[in-house]
Amino acid sequence: MKQNFMVLLCGVIFGIGLSLSQMINPNKVLDFLDISGNWDPSLLFVMIGALAVTLVSFKWVLKRPVPLLAERFHVSNNASVDKPLLLGAAIFGIGWGMSGYCPGPAVGSLGLLSMEALFMVASIYTGFFAYNWLLARK
């Protein structure tokens, strides 16, 4: 119960942060990505702030033997840059640039009852299922 409450609390805080920074506004994101046109650098500060918090907190948190509310840390040991990683990053970037939605903000935008966000989240899950289906066929 305590773990579920903490997950809910973290999700609410994350959603508030996405809303305040306007990361759930696809036009704001597209203006950030349009470096040769009407470039809006404000989301760069959001990303720098998030990176700074992550760099400081990860070093502190990972010094613990186990997390507070889990049995182990779920951190990838894979440090290699391979073809699937690069291909996935490229597809992610193309989708982000075309839609203005990153997966987290797309889910957050569902709270605004946005049909655009609903189609985006449905498309993301369709991609998950299609990839897993293709992977299972190999």
N, C-alpha and C positions, 0 to 999 in steps of 0.2 A: 504494500500500500504506500509506504513511504517513498519507494523508488518511483512508483507511478506518479505520485504527487510532484516529485522533483522533475520528472520528465515533462509533465504538464507545465510546471512553473518555468522551466528553461524554454519550452516552446512559446509560451506567452511572452517572455522577455525577448526572445529572438524575433517574434512577430512584431512587437512594439518597435524594436530597433529597425526592422525592415521598413515599417510604415513611416517612422520619423525621418529616416534617411531617404525616403521616396524610392527605395530599391524595388518596390512593388509597382511603380509607375513605369510601364514599358517605354513611354515617350522620354522620360528622364534618362533611362538606360540607353536608349538609342541615340540621344543627344550626346551622351558620354562616349559612345562608340564612334560617333561621327567626327573624327579628328580633322578631317579636311573641310568640314562645313561649320555648322553651328555647334561647336564643341562645348560641352558643359563639364568642366573638370571636377565638379563638386563630389561626385561619387568616388573619385580617386582618394579623397580625404577619408571617406567612409572605409574604403579598403585598407588604407594605411592604418587607420585606427584599429580595425579588426585584426590586422596582422600584428600590430604592436601588442595588443592584449594577448593574442595567441602565443607569440614568442615568449612573453614573460610568464604566462600561466602554464604553458606546457612544460617548461623547465622546472617550475615549482611543483606541479601536479605529478609529473612522472617520477619525481624523487620518492613518492610514496610507494610502499610495497604493493598495495592494492587500492583501487578506487574506494571512495566512501560507500557507495551504494551498488557495487558490483563485485563479482568474484575475481575479475581480472580486467586489465586494460585491453581494448580492442584497437590496437595500432598495427598497421601493416609493417611487415618486415621487409617487404619488397622495395628496394631502393633503385632498381634498374629502370632505365627509360627504354622501352621496347616498342615494337610496331603497334600492338594493340593500344597501348597508352597514347601514343601520338595520334593514331586514327580516332580514338575516342575523344581526345581533346579537340581535334579538328571538327568532328561532328558536333560536339557540344558547342564550340565557338560559333559554328555556322548557325546552329539553331538559336543561340543567344542573340546573335547579330540580326537574324531574320525576324525574331519575335519580340526581342527586348525583355524576354523572361528567362531568368535563371530558375532551376527547379525549386529552390527554397522560396523565393519571392512569388513564384507561380502558385504554390500551395497557399502562401499567405494571402494572395489576392482572391482566393476562393471565398474568404471571409467578406469580401466586398460584393459578393454575388456577381462577379464578372464572368460573362459567357466566354470571353476571350481566354481568361485564365482556366476555365473549365475545359475548353478544348485543348489548351496547352498541357494541362496535367493529364488529360486522357491520352494525348499523343505521347507524352513521356512514358506512361505506363504501357502503351502499345509498343513502344520501342523496347522497354524492358522485356516484355513477354516475347516479342519477336526475336530478340537476341538470344534469350534462354532457349527458345524453341529451336533456333538454328544451331546453337551450341550442342543441344541434346541430340541432334541428327548426325553430328560428326562422329 
